Amino acid sequence: MKKQEIEGNFLSPLPAVLVGAQVNGIPNYLVIGYICPFDFGKHIFFSLYKKRYTQIGIHEHKTFSVNIPSEKILAKFEICGSNSGRDFDKSTLFDNFYGVLKTAPMIHQCPINMECEVVEILDYDPNEGIIGRVIKSYVDPQYLTGDKINWRNLNPIIWTTGGDYSYYRIGEQITPKY
Ligand SMILES: Cc1cc2nc3c(=O)[nH]c(=O)nc-3n(C[C@H](O)[C@H](O)[C@H](O)COP(=O)(O)O)c2cc1C
């Protein structure tokens, strides 16, 4: 069958996360869907619209956190993705904690947290590409099976781009049969 041409970027689905920064002395979180690991996981790249309130804290402290939510906190996740810290205090939505970087607030209610140091900011007006180095990562031990993360128990929020823009659950594990 002949392929049909289609407009868009379909590198999707992606895990949606809550990125955190200290803005004007308090934690602020926003939803980021355009995010990925690179450099075999040592670095993280994400796309940030310059007008986001979170951008102020990332520029000031050169730190941020990446918090992987589970489906359990979908409602609060939505609040962070649809309200700006400019006019809504998101610091009381969760229990916040800090790691070694001291200026990258993390969310206790997210099963996985990573604190990152900014190494480069790319100007893609009106957006920025933020590149961070992962300094330390944390996990709720209940989501570990041995030393591996049990993704099916954790239930990350999977987001689709390319026009669909919906949330999904992770599916079954599959293994190749030879
Ligand atoms: C599913 C989803 C994905 C999003 N992805 C991004 C993104 O990649 N980059 C971005 O700048 N904003 C993204 N947003 C929008 C911000 O999360 C939203 O505008 C937020 O309210 C900004 O908060 P702030 O002004 O407090 O920083 C996304 C929102 C949703 C719901």
Ligand as a Chemical Component Dictionary entry (heavy atoms), coordinates in Angstrom:
data_LIG
# 
_chem_comp.id                   LIG 
_chem_comp.type                 NON-POLYMER 
_chem_comp.pdbx_formal_charge   0 
_chem_comp.three_letter_code    LIG 
# 
loop_
_chem_comp_atom.comp_id 
_chem_comp_atom.atom_id 
_chem_comp_atom.alt_atom_id 
_chem_comp_atom.type_symbol 
_chem_comp_atom.charge 
_chem_comp_atom.model_Cartn_x 
_chem_comp_atom.model_Cartn_y 
_chem_comp_atom.model_Cartn_z 
_chem_comp_atom.pdbx_ordinal 
LIG C1  C1  C 0 0.639  17.850 28.186 1  
LIG C2  C2  C 0 1.317  19.192 28.281 2  
LIG C3  C3  C 0 2.586  19.345 27.745 3  
LIG C4  C4  C 0 3.247  20.586 27.830 4  
LIG N1  N1  N 0 4.496  20.708 27.302 5  
LIG C5  C5  C 0 5.158  21.899 27.398 6  
LIG C6  C6  C 0 6.490  22.027 26.888 7  
LIG O1  O1  O 0 7.089  21.069 26.398 8  
LIG N2  N2  N 0 7.099  23.243 27.007 9  
LIG C7  C7  C 0 6.473  24.340 27.569 10 
LIG O2  O2  O 0 7.082  25.430 27.647 11 
LIG N3  N3  N 0 5.209  24.234 28.065 12 
LIG C8  C8  C 0 4.541  23.050 28.005 13 
LIG N4  N4  N 0 3.274  22.926 28.519 14 
LIG C9  C9  C 0 2.583  24.123 29.057 15 
LIG C10 C10 C 0 2.957  24.482 30.499 16 
LIG O3  O3  O 0 2.997  23.355 31.342 17 
LIG C11 C11 C 0 1.899  25.480 31.042 18 
LIG O4  O4  O 0 1.799  26.606 30.198 19 
LIG C12 C12 C 0 2.164  25.918 32.488 20 
LIG O5  O5  O 0 0.971  26.438 33.025 21 
LIG C13 C13 C 0 3.283  26.960 32.614 22 
LIG O6  O6  O 0 3.484  27.237 33.983 23 
LIG P1  P1  P 0 4.459  28.393 34.510 24 
LIG O7  O7  O 0 4.063  29.684 33.808 25 
LIG O8  O8  O 0 4.166  28.440 35.991 26 
LIG O9  O9  O 0 5.868  28.016 34.200 27 
LIG C14 C14 C 0 2.600  21.689 28.459 28 
LIG C15 C15 C 0 1.328  21.519 29.015 29 
LIG C16 C16 C 0 0.687  20.283 28.932 30 
LIG C17 C17 C 0 -0.672 20.118 29.562 31 
# 
loop_
_chem_comp_bond.comp_id 
_chem_comp_bond.atom_id_1 
_chem_comp_bond.atom_id_2 
_chem_comp_bond.value_order 
_chem_comp_bond.pdbx_ordinal 
LIG C1  C2  SING 1  
LIG C2  C3  SING 2  
LIG C2  C16 DOUB 3  
LIG C3  C4  DOUB 4  
LIG C4  N1  SING 5  
LIG C4  C14 SING 6  
LIG N1  C5  DOUB 7  
LIG C5  C6  SING 8  
LIG C5  C8  SING 9  
LIG C6  O1  DOUB 10 
LIG C6  N2  SING 11 
LIG N2  C7  SING 12 
LIG C7  O2  DOUB 13 
LIG C7  N3  SING 14 
LIG N3  C8  DOUB 15 
LIG C8  N4  SING 16 
LIG N4  C9  SING 17 
LIG N4  C14 SING 18 
LIG C9  C10 SING 19 
LIG C10 O3  SING 20 
LIG C10 C11 SING 21 
LIG C11 O4  SING 22 
LIG C11 C12 SING 23 
LIG C12 O5  SING 24 
LIG C12 C13 SING 25 
LIG C13 O6  SING 26 
LIG O6  P1  SING 27 
LIG P1  O7  DOUB 28 
LIG P1  O8  SING 29 
LIG P1  O9  SING 30 
LIG C14 C15 DOUB 31 
LIG C15 C16 SING 32 
LIG C16 C17 SING 33 
# 
